[in-house]
Amino acid sequence: MKKYLFFYIISSIFLFANTESLSKSYEPKVDLVTVVKSERKLYLSHEGKILKTFNIALGGNPIGHKKVQGDQKTPEGYYKLDHLKEDSSFYKALHISYPNREDCSTARKTGKSPGGAIMIHGQPNNQGWLKSFFKQRTDWTAGCIALFNSDMDEVLKHVKVGTPILIKP
């Protein structure tokens, strides 16, 4: 009987200890990424509550919605983070589902391509001394949303492929 009592006590301690560590490590799943271009901010949220905020850099011509390839604008509207780009020339990158049907239609009317390869990414790889330039909070991308590498790591801890992104003016 003592043997079973000892086993019960040890099992209970392990169970409660394990439950405690699980509850401390739980963080709500990010269900929306919001970018506010005019604020140069990226927000991670869950059920309308902002969990984390990051400073960003945008395209070199950030005002207005991206219409054609090469305009250096960051798109505006609802999209999805549709895949992690493994072979990026930037430190880690999440692809944004731009262009959508409307974007393609708008570009076709002008006889141009809407462009693509719009991402949330870190700083350029293998840039040596130029990295200091990219650390400044200036708009330097070709239309992407750029973060410090450490911020990109933090985003990837919380954001999964398939998460919606809302990009506002």
KOLZA-719702 format. One record per residue (C-alpha): x, y, z; residue in three letters. Coordinates in steps of 0.5 Angstrom, whole numbers, plus 500, padded with zeros to 3 digits. Layout:
SITE  X  Y  Z  ALA
...
This chain:
SITE  500  500  500  MET
SITE  506  505  502  LYS
SITE  509  503  495  LYS
SITE  502  506  491  TYR
SITE  501  512  496  LEU
SITE  509  514  494  PHE
SITE  507  513  487  PHE
SITE  501  517  487  TYR
SITE  504  523  491  ILE
SITE  510  523  486  ILE
SITE  505  523  480  SER
SITE  501  528  483  SER
SITE  507  533  484  ILE
SITE  510  532  477  PHE
SITE  503  533  474  LEU
SITE  502  540  477  PHE
SITE  509  542  476  ALA
SITE  508  540  468  ASN
SITE  501  544  468  THR
SITE  505  550  471  GLU
SITE  510  550  466  SER
SITE  505  550  460  LEU
SITE  501  555  463  SER
SITE  507  560  464  LYS
SITE  509  559  457  SER
SITE  503  559  453  TYR
SITE  502  565  449  GLU
SITE  496  567  445  PRO
SITE  496  565  437  LYS
SITE  497  571  433  VAL
SITE  491  572  428  ASP
SITE  492  578  425  LEU
SITE  498  582  423  VAL
SITE  497  589  422  THR
SITE  502  594  418  VAL
SITE  500  602  419  VAL
SITE  505  605  414  LYS
SITE  504  612  416  SER
SITE  506  610  423  GLU
SITE  512  605  420  ARG
SITE  509  600  425  LYS
SITE  507  593  425  LEU
SITE  503  590  430  TYR
SITE  501  583  432  LEU
SITE  495  582  435  SER
SITE  490  576  438  HIS
SITE  482  577  438  GLU
SITE  483  585  437  GLY
SITE  488  585  443  LYS
SITE  495  588  441  ILE
SITE  501  583  443  LEU
SITE  507  586  440  LYS
SITE  509  592  436  THR
SITE  515  593  432  PHE
SITE  518  599  428  ASN
SITE  519  598  420  ILE
SITE  522  601  414  ALA
SITE  518  601  407  LEU
SITE  519  602  400  GLY
SITE  522  608  398  GLY
SITE  516  611  395  ASN
SITE  511  609  401  PRO
SITE  505  613  400  ILE
SITE  499  610  396  GLY
SITE  498  603  394  HIS
SITE  502  599  390  LYS
SITE  500  599  383  LYS
SITE  505  596  378  VAL
SITE  512  593  379  GLN
SITE  518  598  380  GLY
SITE  514  603  383  ASP
SITE  517  602  390  GLN
SITE  510  602  394  LYS
SITE  508  597  399  THR
SITE  501  595  398  PRO
SITE  495  596  402  GLU
SITE  489  592  404  GLY
SITE  488  585  406  TYR
SITE  493  579  404  TYR
SITE  495  573  407  LYS
SITE  502  571  409  LEU
SITE  503  565  405  ASP
SITE  510  562  405  HIS
SITE  516  563  409  LEU
SITE  522  564  403  LYS
SITE  527  560  405  GLU
SITE  532  562  399  ASP
SITE  531  570  401  SER
SITE  537  575  400  SER
SITE  535  578  406  PHE
SITE  535  575  413  TYR
SITE  529  571  414  LYS
SITE  523  573  410  ALA
SITE  515  571  410  LEU
SITE  512  572  403  HIS
SITE  505  577  403  ILE
SITE  500  574  398  SER
SITE  500  580  393  TYR
SITE  498  581  388  PRO
SITE  491  579  388  ASN
SITE  486  579  383  ARG
SITE  484  586  383  GLU
SITE  492  588  384  ASP
SITE  493  584  377  CYS
SITE  487  587  374  SER
SITE  489  594  376  THR
SITE  496  593  373  ALA
SITE  493  590  366  ARG
SITE  489  596  365  LYS
SITE  496  600  365  THR
SITE  499  595  361  GLY
SITE  504  593  366  LYS
SITE  506  588  371  SER
SITE  503  588  378  PRO
SITE  510  586  381  GLY
SITE  510  581  386  GLY
SITE  515  578  391  ALA
SITE  513  583  397  ILE
SITE  515  580  404  MET
SITE  516  582  411  ILE
SITE  524  581  412  HIS
SITE  530  582  416  GLY
SITE  536  586  413  GLN
SITE  540  584  407  PRO
SITE  545  578  408  ASN
SITE  552  579  407  ASN
SITE  552  587  406  GLN
SITE  558  588  411  GLY
SITE  559  595  413  TRP
SITE  552  597  409  LEU
SITE  548  594  415  LYS
SITE  549  600  419  SER
SITE  545  604  413  PHE
SITE  540  599  413  PHE
SITE  539  599  421  LYS
SITE  537  607  420  GLN
SITE  529  608  420  ARG
SITE  529  610  413  THR
SITE  525  607  407  ASP
SITE  529  603  403  TRP
SITE  526  597  401  THR
SITE  523  596  394  ALA
SITE  516  595  397  GLY
SITE  517  590  402  CYS
SITE  516  591  410  ILE
SITE  523  591  413  ALA
SITE  525  589  420  LEU
SITE  531  589  424  PHE
SITE  533  581  424  ASN
SITE  532  581  432  SER
SITE  525  583  431  ASP
SITE  524  578  425  MET
SITE  526  573  429  ASP
SITE  521  575  434  GLU
SITE  515  575  429  VAL
SITE  517  568  426  LEU
SITE  516  566  433  LYS
SITE  509  568  434  HIS
SITE  506  568  426  VAL
SITE  505  562  422  LYS
SITE  504  561  415  VAL
SITE  497  563  413  GLY
SITE  496  569  418  THR
SITE  492  574  415  PRO
SITE  496  581  414  ILE
SITE  492  588  414  LEU
SITE  496  593  411  ILE
SITE  493  600  412  LYS
SITE  496  607  409  PRO
